Amino acid sequence: MSAVNLNISTDSVLQSKAQAVLDELGLDMSTAVNIFLEQVVSKEAIPFRVERVVKSERSEVMGSLKGKIWMADDFDAPLEEMSEYM
């Protein structure tokens, strides 16, 4: 299999943040992109949910973070452990 070069454009801040995460994972950008492409081929789809975002004045105010924030199942556990000290 012969290698090809891809030339992509992205935001410089996004690239820096992604590179920092990949460094922590021990991956370089090329490996990460190849993992993504392998998953696209394997699943015959983008390997994560993609949604169209429709902005309106109301959606920016009400529920604009819906689906973007999650809470761990054990979120309250530290509070329960500390309750005797409160």
Biopython code that builds the backbone (N, CA, C, O; Angstrom):
import numpy as np
from Bio.PDB.StructureBuilder import StructureBuilder

atoms = [
    (1, "MET", "N", (0.860, -1.177, 0.000)),
    (1, "MET", "CA", (0.000, 0.000, 0.000)),
    (1, "MET", "C", (0.900, 1.232, 0.000)),
    (1, "MET", "O", (1.833, 1.338, 0.796)),
    (2, "SER", "N", (0.608, 2.143, -0.892)),
    (2, "SER", "CA", (1.411, 3.357, -0.963)),
    (2, "SER", "C", (0.766, 4.461, -0.144)),
    (2, "SER", "O", (-0.457, 4.560, -0.054)),
    (3, "ALA", "N", (1.599, 5.275, 0.439)),
    (3, "ALA", "CA", (1.121, 6.377, 1.278)),
    (3, "ALA", "C", (0.810, 7.589, 0.409)),
    (3, "ALA", "O", (1.473, 7.838, -0.598)),
    (4, "VAL", "N", (-0.203, 8.330, 0.816)),
    (4, "VAL", "CA", (-0.533, 9.593, 0.155)),
    (4, "VAL", "C", (-0.560, 10.685, 1.219)),
    (4, "VAL", "O", (-0.784, 10.407, 2.397)),
    (5, "ASN", "N", (-0.336, 11.897, 0.808)),
    (5, "ASN", "CA", (-0.415, 13.033, 1.718)),
    (5, "ASN", "C", (-1.771, 13.695, 1.576)),
    (5, "ASN", "O", (-2.265, 13.901, 0.467)),
    (6, "LEU", "N", (-2.368, 14.027, 2.712)),
    (6, "LEU", "CA", (-3.609, 14.792, 2.732)),
    (6, "LEU", "C", (-3.273, 16.202, 3.175)),
    (6, "LEU", "O", (-2.438, 16.400, 4.058)),
    (7, "ASN", "N", (-3.916, 17.173, 2.569)),
    (7, "ASN", "CA", (-3.731, 18.557, 2.951)),
    (7, "ASN", "C", (-5.077, 19.053, 3.442)),
    (7, "ASN", "O", (-6.009, 19.206, 2.653)),
    (8, "ILE", "N", (-5.188, 19.307, 4.742)),
    (8, "ILE", "CA", (-6.453, 19.771, 5.311)),
    (8, "ILE", "C", (-6.256, 21.125, 5.966)),
    (8, "ILE", "O", (-5.148, 21.485, 6.361)),
    (9, "SER", "N", (-7.334, 21.862, 6.073)),
    (9, "SER", "CA", (-7.303, 23.156, 6.753)),
    (9, "SER", "C", (-8.158, 23.068, 8.005)),
    (9, "SER", "O", (-9.234, 22.471, 7.992)),
    (10, "THR", "N", (-7.675, 23.663, 9.079)),
    (10, "THR", "CA", (-8.429, 23.712, 10.322)),
    (10, "THR", "C", (-8.040, 24.970, 11.082)),
    (10, "THR", "O", (-7.064, 25.639, 10.742)),
    (11, "ASP", "N", (-8.790, 25.274, 12.083)),
    (11, "ASP", "CA", (-8.523, 26.426, 12.934)),
    (11, "ASP", "C", (-7.255, 26.165, 13.748)),
    (11, "ASP", "O", (-7.062, 25.058, 14.250)),
    (12, "SER", "N", (-6.400, 27.161, 13.882)),
    (12, "SER", "CA", (-5.127, 26.969, 14.589)),
    (12, "SER", "C", (-5.324, 26.641, 16.065)),
    (12, "SER", "O", (-4.559, 25.862, 16.634)),
    (13, "VAL", "N", (-6.343, 27.229, 16.689)),
    (13, "VAL", "CA", (-6.614, 26.937, 18.101)),
    (13, "VAL", "C", (-7.086, 25.490, 18.251)),
    (13, "VAL", "O", (-6.648, 24.781, 19.157)),
    (14, "LEU", "N", (-7.979, 25.056, 17.362)),
    (14, "LEU", "CA", (-8.459, 23.675, 17.387)),
    (14, "LEU", "C", (-7.299, 22.706, 17.198)),
    (14, "LEU", "O", (-7.205, 21.699, 17.899)),
    (15, "GLN", "N", (-6.426, 23.007, 16.260)),
    (15, "GLN", "CA", (-5.273, 22.136, 16.005)),
    (15, "GLN", "C", (-4.386, 22.038, 17.238)),
    (15, "GLN", "O", (-3.937, 20.946, 17.586)),
    (16, "SER", "N", (-4.130, 23.137, 17.891)),
    (16, "SER", "CA", (-3.282, 23.133, 19.087)),
    (16, "SER", "C", (-3.904, 22.332, 20.216)),
    (16, "SER", "O", (-3.221, 21.560, 20.889)),
    (17, "LYS", "N", (-5.210, 22.516, 20.426)),
    (17, "LYS", "CA", (-5.898, 21.779, 21.487)),
    (17, "LYS", "C", (-5.934, 20.287, 21.175)),
    (17, "LYS", "O", (-5.713, 19.458, 22.058)),
    (18, "ALA", "N", (-6.211, 19.947, 19.917)),
    (18, "ALA", "CA", (-6.240, 18.542, 19.518)),
    (18, "ALA", "C", (-4.857, 17.920, 19.679)),
    (18, "ALA", "O", (-4.738, 16.788, 20.148)),
    (19, "GLN", "N", (-3.818, 18.645, 19.296)),
    (19, "GLN", "CA", (-2.454, 18.119, 19.403)),
    (19, "GLN", "C", (-2.095, 17.844, 20.856)),
    (19, "GLN", "O", (-1.430, 16.852, 21.155)),
    (20, "ALA", "N", (-2.531, 18.716, 21.761)),
    (20, "ALA", "CA", (-2.257, 18.510, 23.189)),
    (20, "ALA", "C", (-2.924, 17.233, 23.689)),
    (20, "ALA", "O", (-2.315, 16.465, 24.433)),
    (21, "VAL", "N", (-4.167, 17.004, 23.286)),
    (21, "VAL", "CA", (-4.868, 15.775, 23.684)),
    (21, "VAL", "C", (-4.178, 14.557, 23.092)),
    (21, "VAL", "O", (-3.960, 13.563, 23.784)),
    (22, "LEU", "N", (-3.836, 14.635, 21.814)),
    (22, "LEU", "CA", (-3.173, 13.507, 21.151)),
    (22, "LEU", "C", (-1.817, 13.213, 21.774)),
    (22, "LEU", "O", (-1.432, 12.051, 21.900)),
    (23, "ASP", "N", (-1.097, 14.244, 22.162)),
    (23, "ASP", "CA", (0.186, 14.045, 22.840)),
    (23, "ASP", "C", (-0.012, 13.240, 24.120)),
    (23, "ASP", "O", (0.764, 12.332, 24.420)),
    (24, "GLU", "N", (-1.056, 13.580, 24.870)),
    (24, "GLU", "CA", (-1.367, 12.852, 26.106)),
    (24, "GLU", "C", (-1.702, 11.387, 25.819)),
    (24, "GLU", "O", (-1.423, 10.508, 26.635)),
    (25, "LEU", "N", (-2.297, 11.134, 24.663)),
    (25, "LEU", "CA", (-2.663, 9.775, 24.279)),
    (25, "LEU", "C", (-1.518, 9.031, 23.597)),
    (25, "LEU", "O", (-1.627, 7.839, 23.307)),
    (26, "GLY", "N", (-0.431, 9.734, 23.347)),
    (26, "GLY", "CA", (0.716, 9.109, 22.684)),
    (26, "GLY", "C", (0.505, 8.931, 21.189)),
    (26, "GLY", "O", (1.095, 8.041, 20.577)),
    (27, "LEU", "N", (-0.335, 9.775, 20.600)),
    (27, "LEU", "CA", (-0.624, 9.682, 19.169)),
    (27, "LEU", "C", (-0.159, 10.940, 18.459)),
    (27, "LEU", "O", (-0.137, 12.026, 19.039)),
    (28, "ASP", "N", (0.213, 10.780, 17.194)),
    (28, "ASP", "CA", (0.459, 11.962, 16.385)),
    (28, "ASP", "C", (-0.788, 12.233, 15.550)),
    (28, "ASP", "O", (-1.700, 11.409, 15.497)),
    (29, "MET", "N", (-0.819, 13.375, 14.909)),
    (29, "MET", "CA", (-1.999, 13.782, 14.155)),
    (29, "MET", "C", (-2.294, 12.812, 13.016)),
    (29, "MET", "O", (-3.455, 12.488, 12.767)),
    (30, "SER", "N", (-1.264, 12.347, 12.327)),
    (30, "SER", "CA", (-1.471, 11.419, 11.212)),
    (30, "SER", "C", (-2.121, 10.118, 11.680)),
    (30, "SER", "O", (-3.031, 9.603, 11.031)),
    (31, "THR", "N", (-1.652, 9.596, 12.802)),
    (31, "THR", "CA", (-2.234, 8.365, 13.337)),
    (31, "THR", "C", (-3.692, 8.585, 13.716)),
    (31, "THR", "O", (-4.538, 7.735, 13.439)),
    (32, "ALA", "N", (-3.993, 9.712, 14.344)),
    (32, "ALA", "CA", (-5.369, 10.011, 14.737)),
    (32, "ALA", "C", (-6.280, 10.115, 13.521)),
    (32, "ALA", "O", (-7.391, 9.585, 13.529)),
    (33, "VAL", "N", (-5.819, 10.793, 12.480)),
    (33, "VAL", "CA", (-6.622, 10.910, 11.263)),
    (33, "VAL", "C", (-6.804, 9.536, 10.628)),
    (33, "VAL", "O", (-7.893, 9.222, 10.148)),
    (34, "ASN", "N", (-5.766, 8.717, 10.616)),
    (34, "ASN", "CA", (-5.884, 7.370, 10.060)),
    (34, "ASN", "C", (-6.862, 6.516, 10.862)),
    (34, "ASN", "O", (-7.599, 5.722, 10.277)),
    (35, "ILE", "N", (-6.885, 6.659, 12.187)),
    (35, "ILE", "CA", (-7.857, 5.946, 13.008)),
    (35, "ILE", "C", (-9.265, 6.381, 12.613)),
    (35, "ILE", "O", (-10.155, 5.548, 12.446)),
    (36, "PHE", "N", (-9.458, 7.682, 12.467)),
    (36, "PHE", "CA", (-10.755, 8.196, 12.045)),
    (36, "PHE", "C", (-11.161, 7.598, 10.698)),
    (36, "PHE", "O", (-12.283, 7.113, 10.551)),
    (37, "LEU", "N", (-10.267, 7.630, 9.723)),
    (37, "LEU", "CA", (-10.587, 7.124, 8.391)),
    (37, "LEU", "C", (-10.864, 5.620, 8.405)),
    (37, "LEU", "O", (-11.746, 5.151, 7.686)),
    (38, "GLU", "N", (-10.120, 4.858, 9.216)),
    (38, "GLU", "CA", (-10.382, 3.414, 9.341)),
    (38, "GLU", "C", (-11.789, 3.175, 9.875)),
    (38, "GLU", "O", (-12.481, 2.263, 9.422)),
    (39, "GLN", "N", (-12.213, 3.992, 10.836)),
    (39, "GLN", "CA", (-13.558, 3.860, 11.390)),
    (39, "GLN", "C", (-14.628, 4.255, 10.362)),
    (39, "GLN", "O", (-15.690, 3.635, 10.308)),
    (40, "VAL", "N", (-14.358, 5.263, 9.562)),
    (40, "VAL", "CA", (-15.293, 5.646, 8.492)),
    (40, "VAL", "C", (-15.498, 4.472, 7.541)),
    (40, "VAL", "O", (-16.628, 4.157, 7.169)),
    (41, "VAL", "N", (-14.411, 3.831, 7.154)),
    (41, "VAL", "CA", (-14.496, 2.689, 6.234)),
    (41, "VAL", "C", (-15.188, 1.515, 6.905)),
    (41, "VAL", "O", (-16.062, 0.887, 6.307)),
    (42, "SER", "N", (-14.808, 1.211, 8.140)),
    (42, "SER", "CA", (-15.372, 0.073, 8.862)),
    (42, "SER", "C", (-16.875, 0.220, 9.080)),
    (42, "SER", "O", (-17.629, -0.732, 8.880)),
    (43, "LYS", "N", (-17.305, 1.397, 9.485)),
    (43, "LYS", "CA", (-18.723, 1.634, 9.801)),
    (43, "LYS", "C", (-19.519, 2.114, 8.592)),
    (43, "LYS", "O", (-20.749, 2.157, 8.618)),
    (44, "GLU", "N", (-18.793, 2.475, 7.527)),
    (44, "GLU", "CA", (-19.418, 3.076, 6.351)),
    (44, "GLU", "C", (-20.246, 4.300, 6.738)),
    (44, "GLU", "O", (-21.329, 4.542, 6.206)),
    (45, "ALA", "N", (-19.706, 5.045, 7.665)),
    (45, "ALA", "CA", (-20.358, 6.252, 8.175)),
    (45, "ALA", "C", (-19.342, 7.021, 9.007)),
    (45, "ALA", "O", (-18.268, 6.507, 9.318)),
    (46, "ILE", "N", (-19.681, 8.236, 9.360)),
    (46, "ILE", "CA", (-18.851, 8.985, 10.303)),
    (46, "ILE", "C", (-19.029, 8.307, 11.658)),
    (46, "ILE", "O", (-20.163, 8.033, 12.053)),
    (47, "PRO", "N", (-17.952, 8.029, 12.378)),
    (47, "PRO", "CA", (-18.034, 7.196, 13.585)),
    (47, "PRO", "C", (-18.528, 7.899, 14.850)),
    (47, "PRO", "O", (-18.234, 7.457, 15.961)),
    (48, "PHE", "N", (-19.257, 8.964, 14.689)),
    (48, "PHE", "CA", (-19.882, 9.646, 15.819)),
    (48, "PHE", "C", (-21.099, 10.379, 15.286)),
    (48, "PHE", "O", (-21.251, 10.574, 14.080)),
    (49, "ARG", "N", (-21.946, 10.773, 16.189)),
    (49, "ARG", "CA", (-23.194, 11.425, 15.808)),
    (49, "ARG", "C", (-22.931, 12.843, 15.301)),
    (49, "ARG", "O", (-22.224, 13.621, 15.941)),
    (50, "VAL", "N", (-23.499, 13.163, 14.165)),
    (50, "VAL", "CA", (-23.379, 14.497, 13.590)),
    (50, "VAL", "C", (-24.787, 15.060, 13.481)),
    (50, "VAL", "O", (-25.680, 14.430, 12.913)),
    (51, "GLU", "N", (-24.974, 16.247, 14.030)),
    (51, "GLU", "CA", (-26.286, 16.877, 14.003)),
    (51, "GLU", "C", (-26.200, 18.235, 13.338)),
    (51, "GLU", "O", (-25.199, 18.944, 13.439)),
    (52, "ARG", "N", (-27.242, 18.563, 12.680)),
    (52, "ARG", "CA", (-27.362, 19.901, 12.109)),
    (52, "ARG", "C", (-27.813, 20.832, 13.225)),
    (52, "ARG", "O", (-28.777, 20.536, 13.929)),
    (53, "VAL", "N", (-27.135, 21.935, 13.387)),
    (53, "VAL", "CA", (-27.483, 22.892, 14.427)),
    (53, "VAL", "C", (-28.208, 24.058, 13.782)),
    (53, "VAL", "O", (-27.671, 24.734, 12.905)),
    (54, "VAL", "N", (-29.424, 24.281, 14.224)),
    (54, "VAL", "CA", (-30.214, 25.404, 13.733)),
    (54, "VAL", "C", (-30.245, 26.435, 14.836)),
    (54, "VAL", "O", (-30.780, 26.186, 15.917)),
    (55, "LYS", "N", (-29.678, 27.583, 14.568)),
    (55, "LYS", "CA", (-29.617, 28.624, 15.590)),
    (55, "LYS", "C", (-30.798, 29.567, 15.445)),
    (55, "LYS", "O", (-31.171, 29.980, 14.347)),
    (56, "SER", "N", (-31.352, 29.879, 16.557)),
    (56, "SER", "CA", (-32.383, 30.909, 16.610)),
    (56, "SER", "C", (-32.180, 31.643, 17.921)),
    (56, "SER", "O", (-31.438, 31.180, 18.787)),
    (57, "GLU", "N", (-32.825, 32.769, 18.070)),
    (57, "GLU", "CA", (-32.676, 33.525, 19.310)),
    (57, "GLU", "C", (-33.080, 32.685, 20.510)),
    (57, "GLU", "O", (-32.421, 32.727, 21.548)),
    (58, "ARG", "N", (-34.153, 31.926, 20.376)),
    (58, "ARG", "CA", (-34.652, 31.134, 21.500)),
    (58, "ARG", "C", (-33.700, 29.981, 21.829)),
    (58, "ARG", "O", (-33.445, 29.721, 23.005)),
    (59, "SER", "N", (-33.169, 29.287, 20.819)),
    (59, "SER", "CA", (-32.315, 28.136, 21.093)),
    (59, "SER", "C", (-30.999, 28.560, 21.739)),
    (59, "SER", "O", (-30.393, 27.783, 22.478)),
    (60, "GLU", "N", (-30.555, 29.783, 21.467)),
    (60, "GLU", "CA", (-29.321, 30.242, 22.087)),
    (60, "GLU", "C", (-29.512, 30.506, 23.578)),
    (60, "GLU", "O", (-28.559, 30.419, 24.353)),
    (61, "VAL", "N", (-30.728, 30.825, 23.977)),
    (61, "VAL", "CA", (-31.003, 31.121, 25.373)),
    (61, "VAL", "C", (-31.467, 29.881, 26.114)),
    (61, "VAL", "O", (-30.939, 29.557, 27.178)),
    (62, "MET", "N", (-32.447, 29.191, 25.564)),
    (62, "MET", "CA", (-33.049, 28.061, 26.262)),
    (62, "MET", "C", (-32.554, 26.743, 25.675)),
    (62, "MET", "O", (-32.773, 26.467, 24.495)),
    (63, "GLY", "N", (-31.902, 25.943, 26.477)),
    (63, "GLY", "CA", (-31.499, 24.614, 26.057)),
    (63, "GLY", "C", (-30.332, 24.572, 25.098)),
    (63, "GLY", "O", (-30.129, 23.566, 24.417)),
    (64, "SER", "N", (-29.560, 25.641, 25.030)),
    (64, "SER", "CA", (-28.467, 25.652, 24.064)),
    (64, "SER", "C", (-27.344, 24.690, 24.442)),
    (64, "SER", "O", (-26.506, 24.365, 23.600)),
    (65, "LEU", "N", (-27.313, 24.233, 25.681)),
    (65, "LEU", "CA", (-26.290, 23.274, 26.097)),
    (65, "LEU", "C", (-26.829, 21.846, 26.171)),
    (65, "LEU", "O", (-26.117, 20.933, 26.588)),
    (66, "LYS", "N", (-28.079, 21.655, 25.768)),
    (66, "LYS", "CA", (-28.676, 20.325, 25.816)),
    (66, "LYS", "C", (-27.834, 19.351, 24.993)),
    (66, "LYS", "O", (-27.507, 19.615, 23.836)),
    (67, "GLY", "N", (-27.494, 18.234, 25.608)),
    (67, "GLY", "CA", (-26.697, 17.224, 24.938)),
    (67, "GLY", "C", (-25.201, 17.476, 24.979)),
    (67, "GLY", "O", (-24.423, 16.628, 24.543)),
    (68, "LYS", "N", (-24.787, 18.616, 25.489)),
    (68, "LYS", "CA", (-23.367, 18.939, 25.542)),
    (68, "LYS", "C", (-22.786, 18.763, 26.939)),
    (68, "LYS", "O", (-21.568, 18.760, 27.116)),
    (69, "ILE", "N", (-23.653, 18.620, 27.915)),
    (69, "ILE", "CA", (-23.215, 18.461, 29.297)),
    (69, "ILE", "C", (-23.734, 17.133, 29.813)),
    (69, "ILE", "O", (-24.897, 16.791, 29.600)),
    (70, "TRP", "N", (-22.889, 16.395, 30.480)),
    (70, "TRP", "CA", (-23.325, 15.150, 31.095)),
    (70, "TRP", "C", (-22.776, 15.101, 32.504)),
    (70, "TRP", "O", (-21.791, 15.765, 32.828)),
    (71, "MET", "N", (-23.415, 14.317, 33.327)),
    (71, "MET", "CA", (-23.012, 14.196, 34.717)),
    (71, "MET", "C", (-22.667, 12.728, 34.993)),
    (71, "MET", "O", (-23.443, 11.833, 34.654)),
    (72, "ALA", "N", (-21.542, 12.488, 35.588)),
    (72, "ALA", "CA", (-21.127, 11.126, 35.905)),
    (72, "ALA", "C", (-22.121, 10.483, 36.864)),
    (72, "ALA", "O", (-22.725, 11.158, 37.697)),
    (73, "ASP", "N", (-22.280, 9.163, 36.732)),
    (73, "ASP", "CA", (-23.209, 8.432, 37.592)),
    (73, "ASP", "C", (-22.888, 8.617, 39.069)),
    (73, "ASP", "O", (-23.790, 8.641, 39.906)),
    (74, "ASP", "N", (-21.610, 8.748, 39.386)),
    (74, "ASP", "CA", (-21.205, 8.881, 40.784)),
    (74, "ASP", "C", (-20.931, 10.337, 41.174)),
    (74, "ASP", "O", (-20.154, 10.597, 42.093)),
    (75, "PHE", "N", (-21.562, 11.277, 40.485)),
    (75, "PHE", "CA", (-21.322, 12.700, 40.723)),
    (75, "PHE", "C", (-21.513, 13.083, 42.187)),
    (75, "PHE", "O", (-20.718, 13.853, 42.726)),
    (76, "ASP", "N", (-22.554, 12.560, 42.843)),
    (76, "ASP", "CA", (-22.843, 12.927, 44.226)),
    (76, "ASP", "C", (-22.035, 12.139, 45.250)),
    (76, "ASP", "O", (-22.094, 12.446, 46.441)),
    (77, "ALA", "N", (-21.288, 11.140, 44.822)),
    (77, "ALA", "CA", (-20.551, 10.296, 45.756)),
    (77, "ALA", "C", (-19.611, 11.085, 46.660)),
    (77, "ALA", "O", (-19.598, 10.836, 47.866)),
    (78, "PRO", "N", (-18.824, 12.025, 46.137)),
    (78, "PRO", "CA", (-17.939, 12.771, 47.045)),
    (78, "PRO", "C", (-18.714, 13.545, 48.113)),
    (78, "PRO", "O", (-18.263, 13.654, 49.252)),
    (79, "LEU", "N", (-19.878, 14.079, 47.745)),
    (79, "LEU", "CA", (-20.672, 14.808, 48.728)),
    (79, "LEU", "C", (-21.171, 13.877, 49.821)),
    (79, "LEU", "O", (-21.175, 14.238, 50.998)),
    (80, "GLU", "N", (-21.592, 12.676, 49.431)),
    (80, "GLU", "CA", (-22.064, 11.710, 50.415)),
    (80, "GLU", "C", (-20.933, 11.319, 51.368)),
    (80, "GLU", "O", (-21.151, 11.158, 52.569)),
    (81, "GLU", "N", (-19.741, 11.172, 50.828)),
    (81, "GLU", "CA", (-18.596, 10.818, 51.661)),
    (81, "GLU", "C", (-18.234, 11.937, 52.629)),
    (81, "GLU", "O", (-17.762, 11.668, 53.733)),
    (82, "MET", "N", (-18.448, 13.187, 52.230)),
    (82, "MET", "CA", (-18.073, 14.328, 53.050)),
    (82, "MET", "C", (-19.217, 14.807, 53.965)),
    (82, "MET", "O", (-19.029, 15.737, 54.749)),
    (83, "SER", "N", (-20.379, 14.186, 53.869)),
    (83, "SER", "CA", (-21.542, 14.686, 54.611)),
    (83, "SER", "C", (-21.296, 14.748, 56.129)),
    (83, "SER", "O", (-21.830, 15.632, 56.799)),
    (84, "GLU", "N", (-20.514, 13.844, 56.663)),
    (84, "GLU", "CA", (-20.261, 13.883, 58.113)),
    (84, "GLU", "C", (-19.415, 15.086, 58.515)),
    (84, "GLU", "O", (-19.408, 15.462, 59.687)),
    (85, "TYR", "N", (-18.700, 15.698, 57.571)),
    (85, "TYR", "CA", (-17.867, 16.844, 57.866)),
    (85, "TYR", "C", (-18.569, 18.178, 57.610)),
    (85, "TYR", "O", (-18.032, 19.237, 57.938)),
    (86, "MET", "N", (-19.756, 18.128, 57.032)),
    (86, "MET", "CA", (-20.473, 19.377, 56.712)),
    (86, "MET", "C", (-21.375, 19.791, 57.822)),
    (86, "MET", "O", (-22.050, 20.815, 57.719)),
]
sb = StructureBuilder()
sb.init_structure("model")
sb.init_model(0)
sb.init_chain("A")
sb.init_seg("    ")
for serial, (resi, resn, name, xyz) in enumerate(atoms, 1):
    if name == "N":
        sb.init_residue(resn, " ", resi, " ")
    sb.init_atom(name, np.array(xyz, "f"), 0.0, 1.0, " ", f" {name:<3s}", serial, name[0])
structure = sb.get_structure()
